[in-house]
């Protein structure tokens, strides 16, 4: 009887609310896997993803690359950022201002990423903020909690990246990077969700 009551209750919930509840449940499960992953495996898998990304044709052609700054067990991006700078690419990273995601050029990751933004993610300190016109961005490396085989992503729920990605040209490659356990069969989606062009895993 309990199962029947629960099923009937779910049937009465509007579809939009169902999607949000499903997303919340997926986030909880995947974030637990991310935070509990063995550190050695995280380093190794991140290294393999780094090699795959730098071998990508679109990445090689890109002059201006947007990276996210990893935290709390995500695919490690600091090495990618440093290596991209070494090979002459212009690197931009996100920060949150007035509840919107904006970007700033990064020249020295160790010295400039000293401020903590929403969720505790490192951001450039105000004195090192260097605005970049979005039309200059050639490729975006996109974070996510979960992804599916159709290259759809599930973020942390703030909507920052969905809004930001919608402002870019459709021609800009959007490359998701994640661990294999972050990929599920099908993600529940909403109209504002932006699909990626590439998904790199290990």
C-alpha positions as CSV (number, residue, x, y, z in Angstrom):
1,X,0.0,0.0,0.0
2,X,2.8,2.4,0.8
3,X,4.3,2.0,-2.7
4,X,1.0,2.5,-4.3
5,X,0.4,5.7,-2.3
6,X,3.9,7.0,-3.2
7,X,3.3,6.2,-6.9
8,X,-0.1,8.0,-6.9
9,X,1.5,10.9,-5.1
10,X,4.2,11.2,-7.8
11,X,1.6,11.0,-10.5
12,X,-0.1,14.1,-9.1
13,X,3.2,16.1,-9.0
14,X,3.6,18.5,-12.0
15,X,6.2,17.4,-14.5
16,X,8.4,20.5,-13.9
17,X,8.5,19.6,-10.2
18,X,9.3,15.9,-11.0
19,X,12.2,17.0,-13.1
20,X,13.6,19.1,-10.3
21,X,13.2,16.3,-7.8
22,X,14.9,13.8,-10.1
23,X,17.8,16.3,-10.6
24,X,18.2,16.8,-6.9
25,X,18.4,13.1,-6.3
26,X,21.0,12.6,-9.1
27,X,23.1,15.4,-7.7
28,X,23.1,13.9,-4.2
29,X,24.2,10.5,-5.4
30,X,26.9,11.7,-7.9
31,X,28.3,14.3,-5.6
32,X,28.8,11.6,-3.0
33,X,30.7,9.5,-5.5
34,X,32.8,12.5,-6.5
35,X,33.8,13.4,-2.9
36,X,34.5,9.9,-1.9
37,X,36.7,8.9,-4.9
38,X,40.2,7.6,-4.1
39,X,42.7,10.5,-4.5
40,X,45.2,8.5,-6.5
41,X,42.4,7.5,-9.0
42,X,41.3,11.1,-9.2
43,X,44.8,12.2,-10.1
44,X,45.2,9.4,-12.6
45,X,41.9,9.9,-14.3
46,X,42.3,13.7,-14.4
47,X,45.7,13.2,-16.1
48,X,44.1,11.0,-18.8
49,X,41.3,13.6,-19.4
50,X,43.9,16.3,-19.6
51,X,45.8,14.3,-22.4
52,X,42.5,13.7,-24.3
53,X,41.5,17.4,-24.1
54,X,44.9,18.6,-25.3
55,X,44.7,16.2,-28.2
56,X,41.3,17.4,-29.3
57,X,41.4,19.2,-32.7
58,X,39.1,22.0,-31.5
59,X,41.3,22.6,-28.4
60,X,44.5,22.7,-30.5
61,X,42.9,25.4,-32.8
62,X,41.5,27.5,-29.9
63,X,43.5,30.6,-29.0
64,X,41.2,31.6,-26.1
65,X,40.1,28.8,-23.8
66,X,37.7,29.1,-20.8
67,X,38.5,26.6,-18.0
68,X,36.6,26.1,-14.8
69,X,38.6,26.0,-11.5
70,X,38.1,22.6,-10.0
71,X,37.2,21.9,-6.4
72,X,35.9,19.3,-4.0
73,X,37.0,16.2,-6.0
74,X,36.1,17.4,-9.5
75,X,38.3,16.6,-12.5
76,X,41.5,18.5,-11.7
77,X,42.0,21.5,-14.0
78,X,44.9,23.4,-12.4
79,X,47.5,21.5,-14.4
80,X,45.4,22.0,-17.6
81,X,45.3,25.7,-16.9
82,X,49.1,25.9,-16.3
83,X,49.9,23.9,-19.4
84,X,47.5,25.9,-21.6
85,X,49.3,29.1,-20.5
86,X,52.7,27.5,-21.2
87,X,51.8,26.7,-24.8
88,X,50.6,30.2,-25.4
89,X,46.8,30.0,-25.1
90,X,44.9,32.8,-23.5
91,X,43.1,31.4,-20.5
92,X,39.9,32.8,-18.9
93,X,38.1,31.5,-15.8
94,X,34.6,32.2,-14.4
95,X,33.6,34.2,-11.4
96,X,30.2,35.2,-10.1
97,X,29.2,38.9,-9.9
98,X,25.7,40.1,-9.1
99,X,24.5,36.6,-9.4
100,X,25.8,36.2,-13.0
101,X,28.7,34.2,-14.3
102,X,31.4,36.5,-16.0
103,X,34.9,35.7,-17.1
104,X,38.3,37.1,-16.4
105,X,41.7,36.5,-18.1
106,X,44.1,34.5,-15.9
107,X,47.8,35.0,-16.1
108,X,49.2,33.6,-12.9
109,X,46.9,30.9,-11.3
110,X,48.9,30.5,-8.1
111,X,48.9,34.3,-7.2
112,X,45.5,35.3,-8.7
113,X,43.1,32.6,-7.5
114,X,42.9,33.8,-3.9
115,X,39.2,34.6,-3.5
116,X,36.4,32.1,-2.7
117,X,33.2,32.5,-4.6
118,X,29.9,30.6,-4.4
119,X,30.3,27.0,-3.3
120,X,33.8,27.8,-2.2
121,X,35.3,27.8,-5.7
122,X,38.5,29.9,-6.2
123,X,38.1,33.0,-8.2
124,X,40.5,35.8,-9.3
125,X,40.9,38.5,-6.7
126,X,39.3,41.9,-7.7
127,X,42.6,43.6,-8.3
128,X,43.4,40.9,-11.0
129,X,40.1,41.1,-12.8
130,X,40.6,41.4,-16.5
131,X,37.3,41.3,-18.4
132,X,37.2,39.4,-21.7
133,X,34.7,39.9,-24.5
134,X,32.7,36.7,-24.9
135,X,33.1,36.8,-28.6
136,X,36.8,36.1,-28.1
137,X,36.3,32.7,-26.5
138,X,37.1,29.9,-28.8
139,X,36.3,26.9,-26.5
140,X,34.8,26.3,-23.1
141,X,35.7,23.5,-20.8
142,X,32.5,22.9,-18.9
143,X,32.0,21.4,-15.4
144,X,29.0,19.3,-14.3
145,X,27.8,17.0,-11.6
146,X,26.4,14.5,-14.1
147,X,26.2,14.0,-17.9
148,X,24.4,11.6,-20.2
149,X,25.3,10.0,-23.5
150,X,23.5,12.8,-25.4
151,X,26.0,15.2,-24.0
152,X,23.5,16.9,-21.7
153,X,24.8,18.1,-18.3
154,X,23.5,18.6,-14.8
155,X,25.1,21.4,-12.8
156,X,24.9,22.2,-9.2
157,X,21.6,23.9,-9.5
158,X,22.5,27.6,-9.7
159,X,21.9,27.9,-13.4
160,X,25.0,30.0,-13.9
161,X,26.5,27.9,-16.7
162,X,23.1,27.3,-18.5
163,X,22.6,31.1,-18.7
164,X,26.3,31.7,-19.7
165,X,26.4,29.1,-22.4
166,X,23.2,30.4,-23.9
167,X,25.0,33.8,-24.5
168,X,27.8,32.2,-26.6
169,X,27.8,31.6,-30.3
170,X,26.4,28.1,-31.1
171,X,29.7,27.6,-33.0
172,X,31.8,27.7,-29.8
173,X,32.8,24.1,-28.8
174,X,31.5,23.3,-25.3
175,X,33.6,20.4,-23.9
176,X,32.4,18.7,-20.7
177,X,35.0,16.8,-18.7
178,X,34.1,14.2,-16.1
179,X,34.8,10.8,-14.6
180,X,33.0,7.8,-16.1
181,X,30.8,7.3,-13.0
182,X,29.3,10.8,-13.6
183,X,27.6,9.6,-16.8
184,X,24.1,8.2,-16.6
185,X,21.8,6.9,-19.3
186,X,19.4,9.8,-19.5
187,X,19.2,13.1,-17.7
188,X,15.9,14.8,-17.0
189,X,16.0,18.1,-18.9
190,X,14.4,21.5,-18.9
191,X,14.0,24.0,-21.7
192,X,17.0,26.1,-20.5
193,X,19.5,23.2,-20.4
194,X,22.3,23.6,-23.0
195,X,23.7,20.5,-24.5
196,X,27.5,20.2,-25.0
197,X,29.4,19.5,-28.2
198,X,32.0,17.1,-26.7
199,X,32.3,15.0,-23.6
200,X,35.7,13.7,-22.4
201,X,35.8,11.1,-19.7
202,X,38.1,8.6,-17.9
